[in-house]
């Protein structure tokens, strides 16, 4: 127990340090973008005005309101102070809405899309990998290469293929949005059916690009485990294959859990691209609009939420791995 506590605290310390660096980068990088974000916001307010001094006064007012007139270091400390108070600032693009309000409404859509898609893709990939290693035949010679080819397609490419095939050519699924534009969000059967239909293309675009990479990793680990001495000895004792395969699957799964943690960042990136292609009302679409409009607060808010989500998922997977893997347990006891 003492060793595990040390393991837990060491991991927690590294993740907190990573989070601190991420907060600094989330603040700094958007502000290195060229251009003046206030100019776009103020242009609508000064439309029709001809007095240059009045126009400049409006520009200065917006600049002061968003704190852009202060030195960068002062802006950073104000940003951190506001974060600790639960505020991410006011969006330039959706002025005068708070960034936290925009993200709060977008997060449920992103979680509902990405989390099930990543889990389904991970599970299907691992199951395919085990079958390919154990059964071989058509699974290893045809199905595996097919999914590897599909997984090699970039996230945006897969989204466009599905969009064109099932949305435009066949016309059997909606091409964009989270629900019908003529509907008001509610728990009516019509609205829920619309949500499910709009969900299909972005969901399967994420699943399909996830399966191949997970399958090849699981296949390699399963083949390694199947050639281990304990498998040959178990067969020599007459233990049935369905019992042996359970242990093979469990042992091969451990590195895959770590692989899931390491690949979460890439998965999230691909999922955000799918949101943008399909105009899905999640974090990805909001971040795209923020980048287009040089919306510093919204860019920082979206990237921070994504970073926290990926770090938290990695942390939980590593802690679970430390509990499950007997080798990690042994290392904990020795320390």
VOTITOR-836762 format. One record per residue (C-alpha): residue number from 1; chain; x, y, z. Coordinates in steps of 0.001 Angstrom, whole numbers. Layout:
(node NUM,A,(X,Y,Z));
...
END
This chain:
(node 1,A,(0,0,0));
(node 2,A,(2873,2331,846));
(node 3,A,(4516,1622,-2527));
(node 4,A,(1284,2281,-4374));
(node 5,A,(816,5596,-2558));
(node 6,A,(4293,6655,-3675));
(node 7,A,(3487,5575,-7243));
(node 8,A,(208,7524,-7171));
(node 9,A,(1785,10722,-5793));
(node 10,A,(4655,10572,-8299));
(node 11,A,(2229,10261,-11211));
(node 12,A,(16,13018,-9789));
(node 13,A,(3004,15357,-9465));
(node 14,A,(4063,14844,-13084));
(node 15,A,(541,15437,-14363));
(node 16,A,(134,18601,-12301));
(node 17,A,(3439,19886,-13689));
(node 18,A,(2249,19083,-17214));
(node 19,A,(-992,20941,-16529));
(node 20,A,(918,24040,-15389));
(node 21,A,(2963,24045,-18598));
(node 22,A,(-239,23514,-20614));
(node 23,A,(-1878,26541,-18954));
(node 24,A,(1099,28715,-19933));
(node 25,A,(1040,27481,-23533));
(node 26,A,(-2746,27840,-23762));
(node 27,A,(-2369,31494,-22834));
(node 28,A,(719,32287,-24911));
(node 29,A,(259,30496,-28242));
(node 30,A,(-3055,32097,-29330));
(node 31,A,(-1587,35541,-28607));
(node 32,A,(1309,34870,-30982));
(node 33,A,(-1139,34753,-33893));
(node 34,A,(-751,37711,-36272));
(node 35,A,(-3518,40290,-36555));
(node 36,A,(-5715,42345,-34247));
(node 37,A,(-8728,40402,-32892));
(node 38,A,(-10340,43547,-31493));
(node 39,A,(-10550,45065,-34979));
(node 40,A,(-12995,42388,-36152));
(node 41,A,(-15163,42798,-33071));
(node 42,A,(-15142,46593,-33224));
(node 43,A,(-15850,46746,-36964));
(node 44,A,(-19540,46039,-36433));
(node 45,A,(-19754,48692,-33705));
(node 46,A,(-18176,51428,-35846));
(node 47,A,(-20073,50566,-39032));
(node 48,A,(-21275,53780,-40654));
(node 49,A,(-19056,56005,-38501));
(node 50,A,(-16742,58465,-40291));
(node 51,A,(-15151,60259,-37338));
(node 52,A,(-11683,58652,-36988));
(node 53,A,(-11282,59822,-33392));
(node 54,A,(-14604,58188,-32462));
(node 55,A,(-13605,54979,-34238));
(node 56,A,(-10269,54946,-32407));
(node 57,A,(-12087,55575,-29113));
(node 58,A,(-14264,52484,-29717));
(node 59,A,(-11153,50418,-30551));
(node 60,A,(-9386,51609,-27408));
(node 61,A,(-12475,50830,-25309));
(node 62,A,(-12638,47233,-26555));
(node 63,A,(-8869,46815,-26128));
(node 64,A,(-9108,48013,-22532));
(node 65,A,(-12220,45937,-21844));
(node 66,A,(-10431,42723,-22864));
(node 67,A,(-7230,43706,-21035));
(node 68,A,(-5140,43721,-24214));
(node 69,A,(-3652,47112,-23324));
(node 70,A,(-1679,45588,-20439));
(node 71,A,(1771,43940,-20695));
(node 72,A,(1726,40240,-21574));
(node 73,A,(2937,39135,-18130));
(node 74,A,(129,41077,-16417));
(node 75,A,(-2388,39546,-18835));
(node 76,A,(-1099,36066,-17907));
(node 77,A,(-1486,36562,-14169));
(node 78,A,(-4979,37994,-14694));
(node 79,A,(-5772,34948,-16850));
(node 80,A,(-4608,32550,-14108));
(node 81,A,(-6488,34540,-11442));
(node 82,A,(-9689,34373,-13472));
(node 83,A,(-9203,30634,-14083));
(node 84,A,(-8917,30007,-10345));
(node 85,A,(-12183,31901,-9926));
(node 86,A,(-13850,29773,-12616));
(node 87,A,(-13860,32422,-15346));
(node 88,A,(-12326,31993,-18808));
(node 89,A,(-13191,35492,-19979));
(node 90,A,(-15559,36858,-22618));
(node 91,A,(-15527,35513,-26178));
(node 92,A,(-14623,37875,-29029));
(node 93,A,(-16526,35804,-31596));
(node 94,A,(-19697,35331,-29539));
(node 95,A,(-19481,38646,-27659));
(node 96,A,(-20770,39251,-24991));
(node 97,A,(-21139,35563,-24054));
(node 98,A,(-18804,34060,-21452));
(node 99,A,(-16353,31425,-22713));
(node 100,A,(-17352,29103,-19870));
(node 101,A,(-21000,29281,-20988));
(node 102,A,(-20084,28441,-24600));
(node 103,A,(-17896,25493,-23547));
(node 104,A,(-20493,24261,-21049));
(node 105,A,(-23032,23891,-23853));
(node 106,A,(-20528,22290,-26269));
(node 107,A,(-18907,19748,-23910));
(node 108,A,(-21903,17347,-23645));
(node 109,A,(-21983,17026,-27443));
(node 110,A,(-18236,16324,-27622));
(node 111,A,(-18264,13773,-24788));
(node 112,A,(-21350,12029,-26197));
(node 113,A,(-19582,11691,-29558));
(node 114,A,(-15948,11050,-28714));
(node 115,A,(-16071,8823,-25635));
(node 116,A,(-18334,6085,-27061));
(node 117,A,(-16572,6238,-30449));
(node 118,A,(-13110,5831,-28899));
(node 119,A,(-14243,2985,-26622));
(node 120,A,(-16055,1141,-29441));
(node 121,A,(-13079,1571,-31794));
(node 122,A,(-10667,387,-29100));
(node 123,A,(-12778,-2669,-28211));
(node 124,A,(-13421,-3688,-31822));
(node 125,A,(-9747,-3263,-32667));
(node 126,A,(-8625,-5433,-29765));
(node 127,A,(-11191,-8133,-30507));
(node 128,A,(-10142,-8176,-34182));
(node 129,A,(-6477,-8392,-33141));
(node 130,A,(-7097,-11408,-30894));
(node 131,A,(-9130,-13222,-33556));
(node 132,A,(-6491,-12508,-36217));
(node 133,A,(-3742,-13883,-33967));
(node 134,A,(-5682,-16940,-32783));
(node 135,A,(-7819,-17949,-35774));
(node 136,A,(-5583,-16559,-38522));
(node 137,A,(-7051,-17416,-41931));
(node 138,A,(-9327,-14826,-43513));
(node 139,A,(-9144,-12528,-40469));
(node 140,A,(-5358,-12280,-40687));
(node 141,A,(-5073,-12259,-44487));
(node 142,A,(-8025,-10072,-45510));
(node 143,A,(-9892,-8363,-42656));
(node 144,A,(-6794,-7067,-40847));
(node 145,A,(-5194,-5480,-43958));
(node 146,A,(-8559,-3916,-44848));
(node 147,A,(-8898,-2201,-41467));
(node 148,A,(-5240,-1175,-41501));
(node 149,A,(-5814,506,-44851));
(node 150,A,(-8936,2250,-43534));
(node 151,A,(-7108,3397,-40402));
(node 152,A,(-4290,4885,-42500));
(node 153,A,(-6751,7364,-44025));
(node 154,A,(-6481,10783,-42291));
(node 155,A,(-9356,11758,-39998));
(node 156,A,(-10557,14492,-42341));
(node 157,A,(-10313,12118,-45313));
(node 158,A,(-12471,9472,-43650));
(node 159,A,(-15018,12112,-42639));
(node 160,A,(-15215,13440,-46211));
(node 161,A,(-15551,9916,-47682));
(node 162,A,(-18467,9079,-45374));
(node 163,A,(-19997,12506,-45922));
(node 164,A,(-19900,12113,-49697));
(node 165,A,(-20914,8442,-49758));
(node 166,A,(-23748,8263,-47229));
(node 167,A,(-24746,11920,-47023));
(node 168,A,(-24500,13302,-50561));
(node 169,A,(-24503,10318,-52973));
(node 170,A,(-26948,8017,-51158));
(node 171,A,(-28676,10738,-49155));
(node 172,A,(-29543,8350,-46324));
(node 173,A,(-27895,10329,-43497));
(node 174,A,(-27705,14068,-42662));
(node 175,A,(-24531,15822,-43798));
(node 176,A,(-24040,18211,-40888));
(node 177,A,(-25176,19591,-37549));
(node 178,A,(-26176,17873,-34334));
(node 179,A,(-29899,17844,-35179));
(node 180,A,(-32316,19241,-37725));
(node 181,A,(-32075,23013,-38132));
(node 182,A,(-35874,23267,-38036));
(node 183,A,(-36083,21592,-34601));
(node 184,A,(-35911,23033,-31095));
(node 185,A,(-33852,20978,-28565));
(node 186,A,(-36246,18889,-26471));
(node 187,A,(-36834,15296,-25412));
(node 188,A,(-39467,14635,-28069));
(node 189,A,(-39174,11463,-30227));
(node 190,A,(-38728,13587,-33361));
(node 191,A,(-35787,15510,-31885));
(node 192,A,(-34094,12403,-30435));
(node 193,A,(-34388,10584,-33772));
(node 194,A,(-32828,13583,-35515));
(node 195,A,(-29926,13575,-33014));
(node 196,A,(-29316,9846,-33592));
(node 197,A,(-29309,10259,-37379));
(node 198,A,(-26913,13242,-37257));
(node 199,A,(-24705,11246,-34851));
(node 200,A,(-23974,8359,-37224));
(node 201,A,(-21458,9836,-39693));
(node 202,A,(-19142,11572,-37172));
(node 203,A,(-19356,8544,-34851));
(node 204,A,(-18328,5962,-37464));
(node 205,A,(-15656,8232,-38959));
(node 206,A,(-13910,8159,-35550));
(node 207,A,(-14475,4427,-34966));
(node 208,A,(-13117,3348,-38359));
(node 209,A,(-9822,5240,-38056));
(node 210,A,(-9317,3809,-34554));
(node 211,A,(-9791,83,-35202));
(node 212,A,(-6721,-717,-37333));
(node 213,A,(-4042,690,-35031));
(node 214,A,(-5528,-1054,-31997));
(node 215,A,(-5927,-4325,-33920));
(node 216,A,(-2299,-4515,-35061));
(node 217,A,(-1045,-3841,-31533));
(node 218,A,(-3321,-6492,-30032));
(node 219,A,(-2424,-9011,-32739));
(node 220,A,(1302,-8609,-32076));
(node 221,A,(885,-8929,-28312));
(node 222,A,(-1440,-11937,-28665));
(node 223,A,(1029,-13759,-30944));
(node 224,A,(3781,-13050,-28409));
(node 225,A,(1641,-14419,-25568));
(node 226,A,(537,-17492,-27562));
(node 227,A,(4211,-18490,-27953));
(node 228,A,(4945,-18136,-24233));
(node 229,A,(5890,-21206,-22182));
(node 230,A,(2793,-21042,-19974));
(node 231,A,(538,-21472,-23038));
(node 232,A,(2468,-24530,-24290));
(node 233,A,(2532,-26004,-20768));
(node 234,A,(-1214,-25424,-20338));
(node 235,A,(-1924,-27206,-23617));
(node 236,A,(365,-30059,-22548));
(node 237,A,(-1743,-30407,-19370));
(node 238,A,(-4875,-30650,-21498));
(node 239,A,(-6408,-27322,-20527));
(node 240,A,(-8984,-26239,-23096));
(node 241,A,(-8102,-23450,-25499));
(node 242,A,(-11063,-21290,-24460));
(node 243,A,(-9596,-21163,-20942));
(node 244,A,(-6076,-20451,-22189));
(node 245,A,(-7255,-17683,-24509));
(node 246,A,(-8775,-15814,-21550));
(node 247,A,(-5333,-15530,-19938));
(node 248,A,(-3702,-14691,-23264));
(node 249,A,(-6273,-11934,-23842));
(node 250,A,(-5815,-10523,-20329));
(node 251,A,(-2012,-10442,-20528));
(node 252,A,(-1989,-9003,-24059));
(node 253,A,(-4521,-6371,-23001));
(node 254,A,(-2221,-4712,-20432));
(node 255,A,(62,-2964,-22975));
(node 256,A,(-3049,-2030,-24963));
(node 257,A,(-4404,-141,-21954));
(node 258,A,(-1213,1887,-21880));
(node 259,A,(-1459,2314,-25650));
(node 260,A,(-4974,3672,-25207));
(node 261,A,(-3672,6284,-22784));
(node 262,A,(-828,7301,-25102));
(node 263,A,(-3077,7531,-28161));
(node 264,A,(-5867,9525,-26522));
(node 265,A,(-4373,12822,-27651));
(node 266,A,(-4265,11680,-31290));
(node 267,A,(-7780,10265,-31037));
(node 268,A,(-9119,13533,-29657));
(node 269,A,(-7448,15446,-32491));
(node 270,A,(-9094,13222,-35083));
(node 271,A,(-12451,13486,-33345));
(node 272,A,(-12260,17288,-33353));
(node 273,A,(-11594,17224,-37099));
(node 274,A,(-14730,15077,-37524));
(node 275,A,(-16736,17652,-35567));
(node 276,A,(-15545,20433,-37855));
(node 277,A,(-16230,18486,-41087));
(node 278,A,(-19759,17601,-39968));
(node 279,A,(-20444,20955,-38241));
(node 280,A,(-21178,18986,-35080));
(node 281,A,(-21968,21383,-32180));
(node 282,A,(-19029,20326,-29993));
(node 283,A,(-15723,21753,-28811));
(node 284,A,(-14053,21194,-32200));
(node 285,A,(-16518,23390,-34087));
(node 286,A,(-16304,26136,-31447));
(node 287,A,(-12501,26056,-31539));
(node 288,A,(-12496,26301,-35337));
(node 289,A,(-14722,29394,-35146));
(node 290,A,(-12451,30815,-32437));
(node 291,A,(-9298,30318,-34534));
(node 292,A,(-10969,31878,-37559));
(node 293,A,(-11984,34907,-35490));
(node 294,A,(-8711,35112,-33490));
(node 295,A,(-10764,34660,-30345));
(node 296,A,(-7988,34365,-27710));
(node 297,A,(-10230,33563,-24710));
(node 298,A,(-12259,30910,-26541));
(node 299,A,(-9160,29282,-28108));
(node 300,A,(-7488,29122,-24683));
(node 301,A,(-10664,27799,-23066));
(node 302,A,(-11206,25045,-25650));
(node 303,A,(-7583,23872,-25698));
(node 304,A,(-7435,23937,-21894));
(node 305,A,(-10547,21773,-21578));
(node 306,A,(-9190,19331,-24178));
(node 307,A,(-5808,19214,-22403));
(node 308,A,(-7403,18594,-19006));
(node 309,A,(-9587,15852,-20494));
(node 310,A,(-6639,14056,-22115));
(node 311,A,(-4436,14401,-19011));
(node 312,A,(-7211,13135,-16731));
(node 313,A,(-7918,10149,-18985));
(node 314,A,(-4201,9281,-19169));
(node 315,A,(-3837,9647,-15402));
(node 316,A,(-6807,7362,-14659));
(node 317,A,(-5559,4741,-17140));
(node 318,A,(-2053,4780,-15628));
(node 319,A,(-3460,4416,-12106));
(node 320,A,(-5683,1544,-13246));
(node 321,A,(-2675,-41,-14967));
(node 322,A,(-682,258,-11745));
(node 323,A,(-3424,-1657,-9926));
(node 324,A,(-3974,-4330,-12583));
(node 325,A,(-410,-5153,-13674));
(node 326,A,(1312,-7447,-11119));
(node 327,A,(4739,-6251,-12301));
(node 328,A,(3894,-2697,-11281));
(node 329,A,(2570,-3999,-7948));
(node 330,A,(5880,-5792,-7351));
(node 331,A,(7845,-2644,-8154));
(node 332,A,(5662,-693,-5730));
(node 333,A,(6311,-3170,-2922));
(node 334,A,(10057,-3104,-3539));
(node 335,A,(10051,701,-3285));
END
